[in-house]
Each structure stands twice: as structure tokens, then as C-alpha cells.
């Protein structure tokens, strides 16, 4: 095979890989956008946690969020958004550190914002302070 043919094959492979990566990035952004949109419309109060799967305090929050989501299903919506997978979410929610938890009322109004790890007890105490009881 001549050098010219090898170069053409190499360029074709590079273009195919670049195209596949671009499609994957667009698909991830579309999924993240759906998550952000769903976090803004809910008939119940909601807790939006913006973090990342690989962030240590965020990983510590994961079982707490799962438990809240399960225990208070139908009374409290709990949404996790990975800002490392969806960069636009960080801008949309105006966050500069993760994890950040945003407490919303059932009309989508922001009630409170917390940065860093927060325990289940502290989350429930804050909801109570804001006038919501899930017991």
C-alpha cells in the first residue's frame, strides 16, 4: 500500500472516531437537558442535587438521595444531575461548587441552597424549617 493510501485510510479512521465522539457528546447533552428540564416541573417539592459520579462528597450523597427518593416517593421528588456529564446544568443552576443541593417548592420556586455534603437528618430538618413535613 502506498503512503498516500495509508494516509487517506488514517484520515478516514480519525474522522470516523471524531464523528462518533461528537454524537456521543450530543446524546449525553440531550439526556442532561431532559434531566434539567424535569427538575423544574413537579407537582411536589423537590430536591435537586448537582454533583458528579466521581466526586467523593457527591458519592457519599448518593445513598442518601436514593433513600429519600424511595421513602418519600410521591411526596418529594429527588433529582441528581451530573454536571461533569452535562456542563450546561452548572451554568443553568448557577453553581460553582459540588455537590450543591437546591430545595424547590411545588411551584418551582427556589427555597434554599446548600453547598457540600448534607446528611439525611439535615435535609429533613431543612424541609421542616421551610414548612414541609414528610412524616
N, C-alpha and C positions, 0 to 999 in steps of 0.2 A: 504494500500500500504506500502510496506517495505521501510526502509530508503535507501536501495540500489537502488530500482526502482525510488524513488523520486530524488536521486542524479543523476541517468542516465537521467531522464527527464529534470532536471535542466541544466545539461551539454549540452544536445541536443538543448535546447532553447537558451542557451548562444552562442553556435556555430552558430546557425541559425541567430541570431541577428548580431554577428560579421561578418558573411559572407555577410549579407545584407548591412551592413555599408561599408564593403570593396568594394562591387560592386558599391555602390552609389559614393564613393570617386573616383573610377576609371572612372566612367561615367563623373563626374564633371571635372576630369583632361583631359579627351578626348575632352570635349566641350571647355575647356580653351585652349588646344593646337590648336584646329581649329581656335579659335579667334586670337591667337598669330600669326599663320601662315597667316591668312587672312589679318592681319595688316601689313604684309611685302610685299604683292603683290597687286599693284593697278595701274591702268593706269593714275590716277590723284594724286595730292599731298594729303597727309593725315595727320591727327592729331590723335595721339594715346594718350588716357588719361588712365593712370594706377592709379587705386584707389580702393575703396571698397564701397559697397552699404550702409554700416553703418557708414562710416567716414563723419563727418559733412561738412568739406570743399568739399569733393567729392560729397556729396548730393547737395550742392549748385551749383556745376558744371553741374549736370545732365540736368537741363532745358536749359542751355547754349549750351551744346553738342547736345541736341535734336534739338534745333533751328538751329544750324549750319548744322547739318545733313540734315534737311528738306530744309532749304533755299538754300543751295549750293549743293544739290544733283546732281551728275554727274560732278561736278567741284571740289569738295573736299570730300574726304572720312573721316568720323569721326568714330573712333573705341574706345569703352570703354572696358577695361579689369579689372575685379575684381581680384586683387592679393590676396585677402583673400580666394577666391574660387579656384584660380589657383596659388599656391605658386611658380611654376616654372617660371611664367611670370616675377616676380620680379627679379629673377636671370637672366633670359634671357635678360631683358632690363637694367640690372644693376642699379636698383633703390633702394634707401634706405629710401625715404620718399614718402608719398602720400598726395595729388594727385601729380603726375608728368605727364606733357604733353610733348610729343615728336613730333616735326614737321619734316615730311619727304617730300622729293621731289618725283616726279613721278617715279623715278628710285629706290626708297627705301633708298636713302642716307639721313642720319640724318642731318638736318639743324640747329636745335636749340632745347634746352631742358629747361623747366621751372618747378620749384617745388613750389607747393602751389596753392591756388586759383588764377585764372586769369579770368578777365572779357571778355565778347564777344568783346568789343571795343579793348582791349589789344591784344586779339588773332588775330583779323583782322589787327591791326596795325603791329603786328609782321610779319604776312604773307606779308603785303605790303612792309615792310622793307626787307624781304627776296626775293622780286621781284615778288610776286603773288598778283593779284588783282581779287577779286571775285564779283565785282560790275557789 
